[in-house]
Amino acid sequence: MSDVAKPRNPEDDWKIWLVVNPATWLMPIFYALLLLAIAVHAVVFAVGLGWQ
């Protein structure tokens, strides 16, 4: 177990893309962010904090 090197951030941040393949996950992540943004805007406008 001690053979695994500890990550050195931020030098090793690129390695996440070896696990999270952008060709598979990029569009679902963007759609999730879009839904989150729409939900936040809906709540803000429902509370009355939107523009007049």
MOPAC internal coordinates of N, CA, C and O (Angstrom, degrees):
PM7 1SCF
backbone

  N    0.0000 0     0.00 0     0.00 0    0    0    0
  C    1.4472 1     0.00 0     0.00 0    1    0    0
  C    1.5142 1   112.32 1     0.00 0    2    1    0
  O    1.2310 1   120.04 1   154.57 1    3    2    1
  N    1.2991 1   117.52 1   -25.43 1    3    2    1
  C    1.4622 1   119.57 1  -178.46 1    5    3    2
  C    1.5238 1   111.93 1   -81.22 1    6    5    3
  O    1.2310 1   119.72 1  -179.71 1    7    6    5
  N    1.3425 1   118.14 1     0.29 1    7    6    5
  C    1.4630 1   121.11 1   179.71 1    9    7    6
  C    1.5238 1   112.73 1   -76.13 1   10    9    7
  O    1.2310 1   120.32 1   161.43 1   11   10    9
  N    1.3285 1   117.00 1   -18.57 1   11   10    9
  C    1.4575 1   120.78 1  -178.41 1   13   11   10
  C    1.5221 1   108.64 1   -80.21 1   14   13   11
  O    1.2310 1   120.92 1   -54.45 1   15   14   13
  N    1.3322 1   115.85 1   125.55 1   15   14   13
  C    1.4629 1   120.47 1  -179.01 1   17   15   14
  C    1.5223 1   110.29 1   -76.30 1   18   17   15
  O    1.2310 1   120.92 1   -37.90 1   19   18   17
  N    1.3063 1   115.84 1   142.10 1   19   18   17
  C    1.4653 1   120.52 1   175.35 1   21   19   18
  C    1.5268 1   108.78 1   -69.17 1   22   21   19
  O    1.2310 1   120.17 1   -37.45 1   23   22   21
  N    1.3403 1   117.29 1   142.55 1   23   22   21
  C    1.4666 1   118.96 1   179.27 1   25   23   22
  C    1.5262 1   111.00 1   -70.59 1   26   25   23
  O    1.2310 1   121.19 1   -37.08 1   27   26   25
  N    1.3174 1   115.32 1   142.92 1   27   26   25
  C    1.4535 1   121.24 1   175.53 1   29   27   26
  C    1.5252 1   107.00 1  -108.22 1   30   29   27
  O    1.2310 1   120.68 1   -78.43 1   31   30   29
  N    1.2932 1   116.30 1   101.57 1   31   30   29
  C    1.4630 1   120.31 1  -178.88 1   33   31   30
  C    1.5112 1   108.75 1   -87.43 1   34   33   31
  O    1.2310 1   118.52 1   -35.52 1   35   34   33
  N    1.3006 1   120.43 1   144.48 1   35   34   33
  C    1.4648 1   128.86 1     0.21 1   37   35   34
  C    1.5273 1   114.44 1   -89.15 1   38   37   35
  O    1.2310 1   119.50 1  -173.62 1   39   38   37
  N    1.3195 1   118.57 1     6.38 1   39   38   37
  C    1.4644 1   119.73 1  -177.56 1   41   39   38
  C    1.5237 1   112.43 1   -62.79 1   42   41   39
  O    1.2310 1   119.78 1   149.76 1   43   42   41
  N    1.3162 1   118.03 1   -30.24 1   43   42   41
  C    1.4605 1   121.73 1  -176.09 1   45   43   42
  C    1.5273 1   113.29 1  -100.94 1   46   45   43
  O    1.2310 1   119.78 1  -168.66 1   47   46   45
  N    1.3270 1   118.02 1    11.34 1   47   46   45
  C    1.4660 1   120.43 1  -178.05 1   49   47   46
  C    1.5226 1   112.64 1   -65.05 1   50   49   47
  O    1.2310 1   119.53 1   152.82 1   51   50   49
  N    1.3189 1   118.49 1   -27.18 1   51   50   49
  C    1.4605 1   120.98 1  -178.60 1   53   51   50
  C    1.5211 1   111.73 1   -65.38 1   54   53   51
  O    1.2310 1   119.78 1   160.31 1   55   54   53
  N    1.3260 1   118.02 1   -19.69 1   55   54   53
  C    1.4635 1   120.67 1  -175.33 1   57   55   54
  C    1.5270 1   112.96 1   -69.84 1   58   57   55
  O    1.2310 1   119.78 1   161.99 1   59   58   57
  N    1.3315 1   118.03 1   -18.01 1   59   58   57
  C    1.4674 1   119.70 1   177.60 1   61   59   58
  C    1.5282 1   110.06 1   -61.78 1   62   61   59
  O    1.2310 1   120.01 1   150.41 1   63   62   61
  N    1.3473 1   117.59 1   -29.59 1   63   62   61
  C    1.4593 1   120.29 1  -178.77 1   65   63   62
  C    1.5181 1   112.31 1   -74.88 1   66   65   63
  O    1.2310 1   119.82 1   170.45 1   67   66   65
  N    1.3287 1   117.95 1    -9.55 1   67   66   65
  C    1.4559 1   120.18 1   171.36 1   69   67   66
  C    1.5258 1   110.77 1   -75.22 1   70   69   67
  O    1.2310 1   120.58 1   156.37 1   71   70   69
  N    1.3264 1   116.50 1   -23.63 1   71   70   69
  C    1.4630 1   122.23 1   179.97 1   73   71   70
  C    1.5233 1   110.14 1   -98.71 1   74   73   71
  O    1.2310 1   120.44 1   133.21 1   75   74   73
  N    1.3302 1   116.76 1   -46.79 1   75   74   73
  C    1.4573 1   122.49 1  -179.35 1   77   75   74
  C    1.5262 1   107.16 1   -95.89 1   78   77   75
  O    1.2310 1   120.59 1   -83.39 1   79   78   77
  N    1.3095 1   116.47 1    96.61 1   79   78   77
  C    1.4590 1   121.81 1  -177.32 1   81   79   78
  C    1.5283 1   109.55 1   -74.46 1   82   81   79
  O    1.2310 1   119.19 1   -62.07 1   83   82   81
  N    1.3320 1   119.16 1   117.93 1   83   82   81
  C    1.4607 1   120.54 1  -178.95 1   85   83   82
  C    1.5267 1   113.18 1   -61.45 1   86   85   83
  O    1.2310 1   119.92 1   151.10 1   87   86   85
  N    1.3274 1   117.77 1   -28.90 1   87   86   85
  C    1.4611 1   119.80 1   179.18 1   89   87   86
  C    1.5211 1   111.20 1   -64.58 1   90   89   87
  O    1.2310 1   120.28 1   155.73 1   91   90   89
  N    1.3179 1   117.07 1   -24.27 1   91   90   89
  C    1.4567 1   121.52 1  -179.89 1   93   91   90
  C    1.5186 1   112.15 1   -96.88 1   94   93   91
  O    1.2310 1   119.75 1   139.24 1   95   94   93
  N    1.3238 1   118.09 1   -40.76 1   95   94   93
  C    1.4587 1   121.59 1  -166.97 1   97   95   94
  C    1.5149 1   115.65 1  -107.22 1   98   97   95
  O    1.2310 1   118.95 1   170.55 1   99   98   97
  N    1.3305 1   119.60 1    -9.45 1   99   98   97
  C    1.4559 1   120.10 1  -174.06 1  101   99   98
  C    1.5269 1   112.28 1   -64.63 1  102  101   99
  O    1.2310 1   119.73 1   129.85 1  103  102  101
  N    1.3209 1   118.12 1   -50.15 1  103  102  101
  C    1.4639 1   120.09 1  -179.07 1  105  103  102
  C    1.5258 1   112.42 1   -67.03 1  106  105  103
  O    1.2310 1   118.14 1   136.98 1  107  106  105
  N    1.3380 1   121.14 1   -43.02 1  107  106  105
  C    1.4672 1   118.40 1   174.94 1  109  107  106
  C    1.5292 1   113.26 1   -60.31 1  110  109  107
  O    1.2310 1   120.10 1   144.58 1  111  110  109
  N    1.3366 1   117.42 1   -35.42 1  111  110  109
  C    1.4670 1   119.55 1   176.75 1  113  111  110
  C    1.5254 1   109.83 1   -66.00 1  114  113  111
  O    1.2310 1   119.96 1   137.34 1  115  114  113
  N    1.3364 1   117.69 1   -42.66 1  115  114  113
  C    1.4638 1   120.40 1   177.97 1  117  115  114
  C    1.5230 1   111.33 1   -63.39 1  118  117  115
  O    1.2310 1   119.92 1   139.22 1  119  118  117
  N    1.3329 1   117.76 1   -40.78 1  119  118  117
  C    1.4620 1   120.00 1   177.96 1  121  119  118
  C    1.5230 1   111.29 1   -64.84 1  122  121  119
  O    1.2310 1   120.02 1   140.87 1  123  122  121
  N    1.3223 1   117.57 1   -39.13 1  123  122  121
  C    1.4640 1   120.58 1   177.15 1  125  123  122
  C    1.5236 1   110.56 1   -64.30 1  126  125  123
  O    1.2310 1   120.08 1   139.30 1  127  126  125
  N    1.3334 1   117.46 1   -40.70 1  127  126  125
  C    1.4649 1   120.36 1   177.13 1  129  127  126
  C    1.5255 1   111.27 1   -65.58 1  130  129  127
  O    1.2310 1   120.32 1   142.25 1  131  130  129
  N    1.3301 1   116.99 1   -37.75 1  131  130  129
  C    1.4610 1   120.43 1   177.12 1  133  131  130
  C    1.5247 1   110.88 1   -63.40 1  134  133  131
  O    1.2310 1   120.37 1   134.80 1  135  134  133
  N    1.3278 1   116.89 1   -45.20 1  135  134  133
  C    1.4652 1   119.92 1   178.02 1  137  135  134
  C    1.5194 1   111.57 1   -63.18 1  138  137  135
  O    1.2310 1   120.13 1   141.05 1  139  138  137
  N    1.3185 1   117.36 1   -38.95 1  139  138  137
  C    1.4604 1   120.83 1   177.48 1  141  139  138
  C    1.5237 1   110.77 1   -64.18 1  142  141  139
  O    1.2310 1   120.21 1   136.78 1  143  142  141
  N    1.3264 1   117.21 1   -43.22 1  143  142  141
  C    1.4614 1   120.54 1   179.12 1  145  143  142
  C    1.5249 1   111.16 1   -64.07 1  146  145  143
  O    1.2310 1   120.10 1   138.97 1  147  146  145
  N    1.3250 1   117.42 1   -41.03 1  147  146  145
  C    1.4662 1   120.55 1   178.19 1  149  147  146
  C    1.5214 1   110.22 1   -65.13 1  150  149  147
  O    1.2310 1   119.92 1   139.27 1  151  150  149
  N    1.3266 1   117.75 1   -40.73 1  151  150  149
  C    1.4641 1   120.84 1   178.72 1  153  151  150
  C    1.5222 1   111.26 1   -64.51 1  154  153  151
  O    1.2310 1   120.30 1   137.47 1  155  154  153
  N    1.3238 1   117.04 1   -42.53 1  155  154  153
  C    1.4732 1   119.85 1   178.56 1  157  155  154
  C    1.5196 1   110.15 1   -63.54 1  158  157  155
  O    1.2310 1   119.83 1   136.12 1  159  158  157
  N    1.3196 1   117.93 1   -43.88 1  159  158  157
  C    1.4577 1   120.23 1   178.44 1  161  159  158
  C    1.5276 1   111.08 1   -63.74 1  162  161  159
  O    1.2310 1   119.91 1   140.21 1  163  162  161
  N    1.3182 1   117.77 1   -39.79 1  163  162  161
  C    1.4656 1   120.36 1   178.96 1  165  163  162
  C    1.5212 1   110.83 1   -62.03 1  166  165  163
  O    1.2310 1   120.09 1   137.14 1  167  166  165
  N    1.3155 1   117.44 1   -42.86 1  167  166  165
  C    1.4674 1   120.63 1   179.01 1  169  167  166
  C    1.5194 1   110.33 1   -66.13 1  170  169  167
  O    1.2310 1   120.15 1   135.73 1  171  170  169
  N    1.3242 1   117.32 1   -44.27 1  171  170  169
  C    1.4698 1   120.64 1  -178.29 1  173  171  170
  C    1.5238 1   110.43 1   -62.95 1  174  173  171
  O    1.2310 1   120.06 1   137.06 1  175  174  173
  N    1.3190 1   117.49 1   -42.94 1  175  174  173
  C    1.4591 1   119.62 1   179.26 1  177  175  174
  C    1.5234 1   111.65 1   -71.59 1  178  177  175
  O    1.2310 1   119.61 1   147.48 1  179  178  177
  N    1.3286 1   118.35 1   -32.52 1  179  178  177
  C    1.4621 1   121.00 1   178.64 1  181  179  178
  C    1.5226 1   111.02 1   -67.78 1  182  181  179
  O    1.2310 1   120.26 1   145.56 1  183  182  181
  N    1.3151 1   117.10 1   -34.44 1  183  182  181
  C    1.4646 1   121.17 1   179.50 1  185  183  182
  C    1.5224 1   110.37 1   -74.71 1  186  185  183
  O    1.2310 1   120.14 1   156.90 1  187  186  185
  N    1.3135 1   117.33 1   -23.10 1  187  186  185
  C    1.4572 1   121.25 1   179.21 1  189  187  186
  C    1.5163 1   113.42 1   101.31 1  190  189  187
  O    1.2310 1   120.07 1  -160.72 1  191  190  189
  N    1.3118 1   117.46 1    19.28 1  191  190  189
  C    1.4573 1   120.77 1  -179.35 1  193  191  190
  C    1.5231 1   112.61 1   -97.41 1  194  193  191
  O    1.2310 1   119.95 1  -173.12 1  195  194  193
  N    1.3276 1   117.69 1     6.88 1  195  194  193
  C    1.4593 1   120.62 1   178.71 1  197  195  194
  C    1.5137 1   110.47 1   -79.29 1  198  197  195
  O    1.2310 1   120.79 1     0.11 1  199  198  197
  N    1.3391 1   116.09 1  -179.89 1  199  198  197
  C    1.4540 1   118.66 1   179.67 1  201  199  198
  C    1.5169 1   110.17 1   -72.88 1  202  201  199
  O    1.2310 1   120.91 1   -20.95 1  203  202  201
  N    1.3055 1   115.87 1   159.05 1  203  202  201
  C    1.4734 1   121.92 1  -174.49 1  205  203  202
  C    1.5100 1   111.00 1   -87.69 1  206  205  203
  O    1.2310 1   120.10 1   180.00 1  207  206  205

